[in-house]
């Protein structure tokens, strides 16, 4: 089995105000809140990787 594609579940608790903002921003991009959060994390990880390569 290829463990490179293994998926793990993460649970986060955020205040209602932030959840409403996340849901609104997700809707503006045609994503679900969970999908938008995954997209944000991936974008952040790419930026971190880019910064490490420049050092």
PDB file of N, H, CA, C and O in Angstrom:
ATOM      1  N   UNK A   1       0.841  -1.186   0.000  1.00  0.00           N
ATOM      2  CA  UNK A   1       0.000   0.000   0.000  1.00  0.00           C
ATOM      3  C   UNK A   1       0.884   1.247   0.000  1.00  0.00           C
ATOM      4  O   UNK A   1       1.857   1.314   0.750  1.00  0.00           O
ATOM      5  N   UNK A   2       0.557   2.217  -0.822  1.00  0.00           N
ATOM      6  H   UNK A   2      -0.234   2.162  -1.431  1.00  0.00           H
ATOM      7  CA  UNK A   2       1.328   3.458  -0.936  1.00  0.00           C
ATOM      8  C   UNK A   2       0.936   4.400   0.197  1.00  0.00           C
ATOM      9  O   UNK A   2      -0.162   4.957   0.190  1.00  0.00           O
ATOM     10  N   UNK A   3       1.822   4.579   1.164  1.00  0.00           N
ATOM     11  H   UNK A   3       2.714   4.127   1.169  1.00  0.00           H
ATOM     12  CA  UNK A   3       1.513   5.452   2.297  1.00  0.00           C
ATOM     13  C   UNK A   3       1.643   6.928   1.934  1.00  0.00           C
ATOM     14  O   UNK A   3       1.285   7.789   2.737  1.00  0.00           O
ATOM     15  N   UNK A   4       2.150   7.238   0.739  1.00  0.00           N
ATOM     16  H   UNK A   4       2.440   6.538   0.086  1.00  0.00           H
ATOM     17  CA  UNK A   4       2.268   8.624   0.300  1.00  0.00           C
ATOM     18  C   UNK A   4       0.927   9.293   0.103  1.00  0.00           C
ATOM     19  O   UNK A   4       0.829  10.519   0.166  1.00  0.00           O
ATOM     20  N   UNK A   5      -0.099   8.514  -0.132  1.00  0.00           N
ATOM     21  H   UNK A   5      -0.019   7.519  -0.183  1.00  0.00           H
ATOM     22  CA  UNK A   5      -1.445   9.067  -0.334  1.00  0.00           C
ATOM     23  C   UNK A   5      -2.351   8.804   0.857  1.00  0.00           C
ATOM     24  O   UNK A   5      -3.562   9.003   0.767  1.00  0.00           O
ATOM     25  N   UNK A   6      -1.778   8.356   1.981  1.00  0.00           N
ATOM     26  H   UNK A   6      -0.793   8.194   2.054  1.00  0.00           H
ATOM     27  CA  UNK A   6      -2.581   8.099   3.171  1.00  0.00           C
ATOM     28  C   UNK A   6      -3.211   9.404   3.638  1.00  0.00           C
ATOM     29  O   UNK A   6      -2.584  10.462   3.586  1.00  0.00           O
ATOM     30  N   UNK A   7      -4.441   9.319   4.090  1.00  0.00           N
ATOM     31  H   UNK A   7      -4.950   8.459   4.132  1.00  0.00           H
ATOM     32  CA  UNK A   7      -5.148  10.503   4.558  1.00  0.00           C
ATOM     33  C   UNK A   7      -5.346  10.410   6.052  1.00  0.00           C
ATOM     34  O   UNK A   7      -5.581   9.334   6.601  1.00  0.00           O
ATOM     35  N   UNK A   8      -5.250  11.536   6.691  1.00  0.00           N
ATOM     36  H   UNK A   8      -5.060  12.411   6.245  1.00  0.00           H
ATOM     37  CA  UNK A   8      -5.477  11.651   8.122  1.00  0.00           C
ATOM     38  C   UNK A   8      -6.543  12.704   8.356  1.00  0.00           C
ATOM     39  O   UNK A   8      -6.704  13.629   7.560  1.00  0.00           O
ATOM     40  N   UNK A   9      -7.250  12.562   9.425  1.00  0.00           N
ATOM     41  H   UNK A   9      -7.119  11.811  10.073  1.00  0.00           H
ATOM     42  CA  UNK A   9      -8.316  13.492   9.761  1.00  0.00           C
ATOM     43  C   UNK A   9      -7.820  14.447  10.846  1.00  0.00           C
ATOM     44  O   UNK A   9      -7.141  14.037  11.787  1.00  0.00           O
ATOM     45  N   UNK A  10      -8.166  15.713  10.700  1.00  0.00           N
ATOM     46  H   UNK A  10      -8.717  16.046   9.935  1.00  0.00           H
ATOM     47  CA  UNK A  10      -7.813  16.722  11.686  1.00  0.00           C
ATOM     48  C   UNK A  10      -9.091  17.428  12.095  1.00  0.00           C
ATOM     49  O   UNK A  10      -9.918  17.775  11.252  1.00  0.00           O
ATOM     50  N   UNK A  11      -9.245  17.636  13.379  1.00  0.00           N
ATOM     51  H   UNK A  11      -8.573  17.355  14.064  1.00  0.00           H
ATOM     52  CA  UNK A  11     -10.418  18.338  13.901  1.00  0.00           C
ATOM     53  C   UNK A  11      -9.953  19.646  14.517  1.00  0.00           C
ATOM     54  O   UNK A  11      -9.033  19.662  15.334  1.00  0.00           O
ATOM     55  N   UNK A  12     -10.583  20.734  14.128  1.00  0.00           N
ATOM     56  H   UNK A  12     -11.330  20.721  13.464  1.00  0.00           H
ATOM     57  CA  UNK A  12     -10.243  22.034  14.710  1.00  0.00           C
ATOM     58  C   UNK A  12     -11.505  22.674  15.264  1.00  0.00           C
ATOM     59  O   UNK A  12     -12.606  22.474  14.751  1.00  0.00           O
ATOM     60  N   UNK A  13     -11.320  23.433  16.301  1.00  0.00           N
ATOM     61  H   UNK A  13     -10.426  23.595  16.718  1.00  0.00           H
ATOM     62  CA  UNK A  13     -12.425  24.180  16.893  1.00  0.00           C
ATOM     63  C   UNK A  13     -12.089  25.650  16.734  1.00  0.00           C
ATOM     64  O   UNK A  13     -11.054  26.120  17.207  1.00  0.00           O
ATOM     65  N   UNK A  14     -12.982  26.373  16.058  1.00  0.00           N
ATOM     66  H   UNK A  14     -13.822  25.991  15.674  1.00  0.00           H
ATOM     67  CA  UNK A  14     -12.766  27.803  15.842  1.00  0.00           C
ATOM     68  C   UNK A  14     -14.006  28.555  16.305  1.00  0.00           C
ATOM     69  O   UNK A  14     -15.105  28.002  16.310  1.00  0.00           O
ATOM     70  N   UNK A  15     -13.833  29.808  16.691  1.00  0.00           N
ATOM     71  H   UNK A  15     -12.940  30.257  16.687  1.00  0.00           H
ATOM     72  CA  UNK A  15     -14.985  30.612  17.110  1.00  0.00           C
ATOM     73  C   UNK A  15     -16.001  30.770  15.970  1.00  0.00           C
ATOM     74  O   UNK A  15     -15.653  30.682  14.793  1.00  0.00           O
ATOM     75  N   UNK A  16     -17.239  31.000  16.342  1.00  0.00           N
ATOM     76  H   UNK A  16     -17.521  31.071  17.299  1.00  0.00           H
ATOM     77  CA  UNK A  16     -18.326  31.136  15.371  1.00  0.00           C
ATOM     78  C   UNK A  16     -18.022  32.215  14.337  1.00  0.00           C
ATOM     79  O   UNK A  16     -18.286  32.027  13.149  1.00  0.00           O
ATOM     80  N   UNK A  17     -17.471  33.340  14.780  1.00  0.00           N
ATOM     81  H   UNK A  17     -17.256  33.492  15.745  1.00  0.00           H
ATOM     82  CA  UNK A  17     -17.183  34.449  13.861  1.00  0.00           C
ATOM     83  C   UNK A  17     -16.204  34.017  12.772  1.00  0.00           C
ATOM     84  O   UNK A  17     -16.396  34.340  11.600  1.00  0.00           O
ATOM     85  N   UNK A  18     -15.159  33.290  13.155  1.00  0.00           N
ATOM     86  H   UNK A  18     -15.003  33.028  14.107  1.00  0.00           H
ATOM     87  CA  UNK A  18     -14.183  32.822  12.176  1.00  0.00           C
ATOM     88  C   UNK A  18     -14.782  31.759  11.258  1.00  0.00           C
ATOM     89  O   UNK A  18     -14.447  31.692  10.075  1.00  0.00           O
ATOM     90  N   UNK A  19     -15.662  30.935  11.804  1.00  0.00           N
ATOM     91  H   UNK A  19     -15.934  30.990  12.765  1.00  0.00           H
ATOM     92  CA  UNK A  19     -16.319  29.917  10.970  1.00  0.00           C
ATOM     93  C   UNK A  19     -17.200  30.572   9.918  1.00  0.00           C
ATOM     94  O   UNK A  19     -17.229  30.139   8.766  1.00  0.00           O
ATOM     95  N   UNK A  20     -17.914  31.607  10.313  1.00  0.00           N
ATOM     96  H   UNK A  20     -17.890  31.959  11.249  1.00  0.00           H
ATOM     97  CA  UNK A  20     -18.763  32.330   9.363  1.00  0.00           C
ATOM     98  C   UNK A  20     -17.905  32.965   8.267  1.00  0.00           C
ATOM     99  O   UNK A  20     -18.274  32.946   7.093  1.00  0.00           O
ATOM    100  N   UNK A  21     -16.766  33.523   8.654  1.00  0.00           N
ATOM    101  H   UNK A  21     -16.466  33.538   9.608  1.00  0.00           H
ATOM    102  CA  UNK A  21     -15.860  34.128   7.662  1.00  0.00           C
ATOM    103  C   UNK A  21     -15.310  33.063   6.721  1.00  0.00           C
ATOM    104  O   UNK A  21     -15.274  33.260   5.507  1.00  0.00           O
ATOM    105  N   UNK A  22     -14.882  31.938   7.282  1.00  0.00           N
ATOM    106  H   UNK A  22     -14.911  31.778   8.269  1.00  0.00           H
ATOM    107  CA  UNK A  22     -14.374  30.834   6.476  1.00  0.00           C
ATOM    108  C   UNK A  22     -15.437  30.353   5.496  1.00  0.00           C
ATOM    109  O   UNK A  22     -15.145  30.139   4.319  1.00  0.00           O
ATOM    110  N   UNK A  23     -16.658  30.184   5.969  1.00  0.00           N
ATOM    111  H   UNK A  23     -16.895  30.358   6.924  1.00  0.00           H
ATOM    112  CA  UNK A  23     -17.745  29.721   5.100  1.00  0.00           C
ATOM    113  C   UNK A  23     -18.043  30.718   3.986  1.00  0.00           C
ATOM    114  O   UNK A  23     -18.285  30.332   2.842  1.00  0.00           O
ATOM    115  N   UNK A  24     -18.022  32.012   4.332  1.00  0.00           N
ATOM    116  H   UNK A  24     -17.826  32.326   5.261  1.00  0.00           H
ATOM    117  CA  UNK A  24     -18.275  33.047   3.323  1.00  0.00           C
ATOM    118  C   UNK A  24     -17.181  33.041   2.252  1.00  0.00           C
ATOM    119  O   UNK A  24     -17.475  33.082   1.058  1.00  0.00           O
ATOM    120  N   UNK A  25     -15.924  32.989   2.686  1.00  0.00           N
ATOM    121  H   UNK A  25     -15.685  32.955   3.656  1.00  0.00           H
ATOM    122  CA  UNK A  25     -14.810  32.992   1.743  1.00  0.00           C
ATOM    123  C   UNK A  25     -14.823  31.731   0.887  1.00  0.00           C
ATOM    124  O   UNK A  25     -14.510  31.781  -0.303  1.00  0.00           O
ATOM    125  N   UNK A  26     -15.182  30.609   1.488  1.00  0.00           N
ATOM    126  H   UNK A  26     -15.436  30.569   2.455  1.00  0.00           H
ATOM    127  CA  UNK A  26     -15.271  29.359   0.736  1.00  0.00           C
ATOM    128  C   UNK A  26     -16.344  29.473  -0.345  1.00  0.00           C
ATOM    129  O   UNK A  26     -16.122  29.093  -1.495  1.00  0.00           O
ATOM    130  N   UNK A  27     -17.492  29.993   0.028  1.00  0.00           N
ATOM    131  H   UNK A  27     -17.672  30.302   0.962  1.00  0.00           H
ATOM    132  CA  UNK A  27     -18.583  30.149  -0.934  1.00  0.00           C
ATOM    133  C   UNK A  27     -18.211  31.058  -2.090  1.00  0.00           C
ATOM    134  O   UNK A  27     -18.631  30.827  -3.225  1.00  0.00           O
ATOM    135  N   UNK A  28     -17.427  32.088  -1.811  1.00  0.00           N
ATOM    136  H   UNK A  28     -17.087  32.275  -0.890  1.00  0.00           H
ATOM    137  CA  UNK A  28     -16.999  33.015  -2.862  1.00  0.00           C
ATOM    138  C   UNK A  28     -16.088  32.343  -3.883  1.00  0.00           C
ATOM    139  O   UNK A  28     -15.982  32.805  -5.020  1.00  0.00           O
ATOM    140  N   UNK A  29     -15.433  31.260  -3.485  1.00  0.00           N
ATOM    141  H   UNK A  29     -15.519  30.885  -2.562  1.00  0.00           H
ATOM    142  CA  UNK A  29     -14.531  30.549  -4.395  1.00  0.00           C
ATOM    143  C   UNK A  29     -15.142  29.253  -4.918  1.00  0.00           C
ATOM    144  O   UNK A  29     -14.499  28.515  -5.665  1.00  0.00           O
ATOM    145  N   UNK A  30     -16.391  28.978  -4.524  1.00  0.00           N
ATOM    146  H   UNK A  30     -16.913  29.578  -3.918  1.00  0.00           H
ATOM    147  CA  UNK A  30     -17.051  27.762  -4.995  1.00  0.00           C
ATOM    148  C   UNK A  30     -16.573  26.503  -4.281  1.00  0.00           C
ATOM    149  O   UNK A  30     -16.736  25.396  -4.793  1.00  0.00           O
ATOM    150  N   UNK A  31     -15.985  26.671  -3.102  1.00  0.00           N
ATOM    151  H   UNK A  31     -15.852  27.571  -2.686  1.00  0.00           H
ATOM    152  CA  UNK A  31     -15.499  25.529  -2.336  1.00  0.00           C
ATOM    153  C   UNK A  31     -16.359  25.338  -1.088  1.00  0.00           C
ATOM    154  O   UNK A  31     -17.098  26.234  -0.679  1.00  0.00           O
ATOM    155  N   UNK A  32     -16.247  24.165  -0.502  1.00  0.00           N
ATOM    156  H   UNK A  32     -15.647  23.437  -0.834  1.00  0.00           H
ATOM    157  CA  UNK A  32     -16.829  23.952   0.820  1.00  0.00           C
ATOM    158  C   UNK A  32     -15.874  24.561   1.835  1.00  0.00           C
ATOM    159  O   UNK A  32     -14.729  24.870   1.505  1.00  0.00           O
ATOM    160  N   UNK A  33     -16.337  24.734   3.069  1.00  0.00           N
ATOM    161  H   UNK A  33     -17.267  24.482   3.337  1.00  0.00           H
ATOM    162  CA  UNK A  33     -15.458  25.268   4.113  1.00  0.00           C
ATOM    163  C   UNK A  33     -14.257  24.345   4.312  1.00  0.00           C
ATOM    164  O   UNK A  33     -13.129  24.819   4.446  1.00  0.00           O
ATOM    165  N   UNK A  34     -14.489  23.039   4.332  1.00  0.00           N
ATOM    166  H   UNK A  34     -15.405  22.654   4.224  1.00  0.00           H
ATOM    167  CA  UNK A  34     -13.384  22.087   4.507  1.00  0.00           C
ATOM    168  C   UNK A  34     -12.422  22.154   3.319  1.00  0.00           C
ATOM    169  O   UNK A  34     -11.205  22.125   3.505  1.00  0.00           O
ATOM    170  N   UNK A  35     -12.952  22.241   2.121  1.00  0.00           N
ATOM    171  H   UNK A  35     -13.940  22.264   1.969  1.00  0.00           H
ATOM    172  CA  UNK A  35     -12.112  22.327   0.929  1.00  0.00           C
ATOM    173  C   UNK A  35     -11.305  23.617   0.906  1.00  0.00           C
ATOM    174  O   UNK A  35     -10.142  23.618   0.501  1.00  0.00           O
ATOM    175  N   UNK A  36     -11.911  24.704   1.332  1.00  0.00           N
ATOM    176  H   UNK A  36     -12.855  24.703   1.661  1.00  0.00           H
ATOM    177  CA  UNK A  36     -11.205  25.979   1.371  1.00  0.00           C
ATOM    178  C   UNK A  36     -10.098  25.947   2.409  1.00  0.00           C
ATOM    179  O   UNK A  36      -9.010  26.473   2.176  1.00  0.00           O
ATOM    180  N   UNK A  37     -10.369  25.335   3.552  1.00  0.00           N
ATOM    181  H   UNK A  37     -11.253  24.908   3.741  1.00  0.00           H
ATOM    182  CA  UNK A  37      -9.347  25.221   4.586  1.00  0.00           C
ATOM    183  C   UNK A  37      -8.170  24.377   4.102  1.00  0.00           C
ATOM    184  O   UNK A  37      -7.017  24.713   4.371  1.00  0.00           O
ATOM    185  N   UNK A  38      -8.451  23.281   3.387  1.00  0.00           N
ATOM    186  H   UNK A  38      -9.388  23.008   3.168  1.00  0.00           H
ATOM    187  CA  UNK A  38      -7.364  22.474   2.813  1.00  0.00           C
ATOM    188  C   UNK A  38      -6.568  23.293   1.816  1.00  0.00           C
ATOM    189  O   UNK A  38      -5.339  23.219   1.799  1.00  0.00           O
ATOM    190  N   UNK A  39      -7.247  24.075   0.984  1.00  0.00           N
ATOM    191  H   UNK A  39      -8.245  24.135   0.998  1.00  0.00           H
ATOM    192  CA  UNK A  39      -6.581  24.919  -0.011  1.00  0.00           C
ATOM    193  C   UNK A  39      -5.668  25.941   0.686  1.00  0.00           C
ATOM    194  O   UNK A  39      -4.532  26.155   0.262  1.00  0.00           O
ATOM    195  N   UNK A  40      -6.180  26.573   1.768  1.00  0.00           N
ATOM    196  H   UNK A  40      -7.103  26.399   2.113  1.00  0.00           H
ATOM    197  CA  UNK A  40      -5.371  27.540   2.509  1.00  0.00           C
ATOM    198  C   UNK A  40      -4.125  26.889   3.096  1.00  0.00           C
ATOM    199  O   UNK A  40      -3.034  27.453   3.018  1.00  0.00           O
ATOM    200  N   UNK A  41      -4.279  25.713   3.678  1.00  0.00           N
ATOM    201  H   UNK A  41      -5.166  25.254   3.741  1.00  0.00           H
ATOM    202  CA  UNK A  41      -3.124  25.012   4.247  1.00  0.00           C
ATOM    203  C   UNK A  41      -2.099  24.679   3.178  1.00  0.00           C
ATOM    204  O   UNK A  41      -0.901  24.884   3.376  1.00  0.00           O
ATOM    205  N   UNK A  42      -2.563  24.167   2.049  1.00  0.00           N
ATOM    206  H   UNK A  42      -3.536  24.000   1.889  1.00  0.00           H
ATOM    207  CA  UNK A  42      -1.637  23.831   0.966  1.00  0.00           C
ATOM    208  C   UNK A  42      -0.909  25.064   0.454  1.00  0.00           C
ATOM    209  O   UNK A  42       0.291  25.009   0.185  1.00  0.00           O
ATOM    210  N   UNK A  43      -1.619  26.169   0.319  1.00  0.00           N
ATOM    211  H   UNK A  43      -2.594  26.213   0.538  1.00  0.00           H
ATOM    212  CA  UNK A  43      -0.989  27.412  -0.134  1.00  0.00           C
ATOM    213  C   UNK A  43       0.064  27.875   0.879  1.00  0.00           C
ATOM    214  O   UNK A  43       1.156  28.301   0.502  1.00  0.00           O
ATOM    215  N   UNK A  44      -0.273  27.787   2.150  1.00  0.00           N
ATOM    216  H   UNK A  44      -1.159  27.441   2.457  1.00  0.00           H
ATOM    217  CA  UNK A  44       0.675  28.182   3.197  1.00  0.00           C
ATOM    218  C   UNK A  44       1.909  27.284   3.172  1.00  0.00           C
ATOM    219  O   UNK A  44       3.031  27.775   3.294  1.00  0.00           O
ATOM    220  N   UNK A  45       1.713  25.970   3.014  1.00  0.00           N
ATOM    221  H   UNK A  45       0.802  25.571   2.915  1.00  0.00           H
ATOM    222  CA  UNK A  45       2.844  25.049   2.960  1.00  0.00           C
ATOM    223  C   UNK A  45       3.741  25.345   1.756  1.00  0.00           C
ATOM    224  O   UNK A  45       4.965  25.282   1.870  1.00  0.00           O
ATOM    225  N   UNK A  46       3.141  25.668   0.601  1.00  0.00           N
ATOM    226  H   UNK A  46       2.146  25.719   0.509  1.00  0.00           H
ATOM    227  CA  UNK A  46       3.941  26.008  -0.579  1.00  0.00           C
ATOM    228  C   UNK A  46       4.776  27.254  -0.324  1.00  0.00           C
ATOM    229  O   UNK A  46       5.940  27.313  -0.721  1.00  0.00           O
ATOM    230  N   UNK A  47       4.185  28.260   0.341  1.00  0.00           N
ATOM    231  H   UNK A  47       3.240  28.212   0.663  1.00  0.00           H
ATOM    232  CA  UNK A  47       4.921  29.482   0.653  1.00  0.00           C
ATOM    233  C   UNK A  47       6.071  29.199   1.612  1.00  0.00           C
ATOM    234  O   UNK A  47       7.159  29.754   1.459  1.00  0.00           O
ATOM    235  N   UNK A  48       5.833  28.333   2.604  1.00  0.00           N
ATOM    236  H   UNK A  48       4.949  27.882   2.728  1.00  0.00           H
ATOM    237  CA  UNK A  48       6.911  27.956   3.523  1.00  0.00           C
ATOM    238  C   UNK A  48       8.019  27.234   2.785  1.00  0.00           C
ATOM    239  O   UNK A  48       9.198  27.509   3.010  1.00  0.00           O
ATOM    240  N   UNK A  49       7.652  26.304   1.896  1.00  0.00           N
ATOM    241  H   UNK A  49       6.694  26.080   1.713  1.00  0.00           H
ATOM    242  CA  UNK A  49       8.652  25.567   1.132  1.00  0.00           C
ATOM    243  C   UNK A  49       9.471  26.510   0.249  1.00  0.00           C
ATOM    244  O   UNK A  49      10.686  26.359   0.124  1.00  0.00           O
ATOM    245  N   UNK A  50       8.795  27.476  -0.356  1.00  0.00           N
ATOM    246  H   UNK A  50       7.807  27.598  -0.255  1.00  0.00           H
ATOM    247  CA  UNK A  50       9.473  28.446  -1.205  1.00  0.00           C
ATOM    248  C   UNK A  50      10.471  29.251  -0.389  1.00  0.00           C
ATOM    249  O   UNK A  50      11.588  29.497  -0.846  1.00  0.00           O
ATOM    250  N   UNK A  51      10.081  29.669   0.825  1.00  0.00           N
ATOM    251  H   UNK A  51       9.174  29.470   1.196  1.00  0.00           H
ATOM    252  CA  UNK A  51      10.965  30.424   1.693  1.00  0.00           C
ATOM    253  C   UNK A  51      12.184  29.616   2.111  1.00  0.00           C
ATOM    254  O   UNK A  51      13.284  30.158   2.218  1.00  0.00           O
ATOM    255  N   UNK A  52      11.992  28.319   2.348  1.00  0.00           N
ATOM    256  H   UNK A  52      11.098  27.879   2.261  1.00  0.00           H
ATOM    257  CA  UNK A  52      13.115  27.458   2.742  1.00  0.00           C
ATOM    258  C   UNK A  52      14.085  27.295   1.576  1.00  0.00           C
ATOM    259  O   UNK A  52      15.294  27.219   1.796  1.00  0.00           O
ATOM    260  N   UNK A  53      13.592  27.239   0.354  1.00  0.00           N
ATOM    261  H   UNK A  53      12.610  27.300   0.175  1.00  0.00           H
ATOM    262  CA  UNK A  53      14.453  27.065  -0.809  1.00  0.00           C
ATOM    263  C   UNK A  53      15.274  28.319  -1.077  1.00  0.00           C
ATOM    264  O   UNK A  53      16.377  28.236  -1.616  1.00  0.00           O
ATOM    265  N   UNK A  54      14.742  29.481  -0.704  1.00  0.00           N
ATOM    266  H   UNK A  54      13.846  29.548  -0.266  1.00  0.00           H
ATOM    267  CA  UNK A  54      15.450  30.742  -0.951  1.00  0.00           C
ATOM    268  C   UNK A  54      16.563  30.976   0.063  1.00  0.00           C
ATOM    269  O   UNK A  54      17.466  31.773  -0.194  1.00  0.00           O
ATOM    270  N   UNK A  55      16.518  30.297   1.214  1.00  0.00           N
ATOM    271  H   UNK A  55      15.784  29.650   1.422  1.00  0.00           H
ATOM    272  CA  UNK A  55      17.543  30.500   2.249  1.00  0.00           C
ATOM    273  C   UNK A  55      18.832  29.842   1.912  1.00  0.00           C
ATOM    274  O   UNK A  55      19.787  29.923   2.684  1.00  0.00           O
TER     275      UNK A  55
END
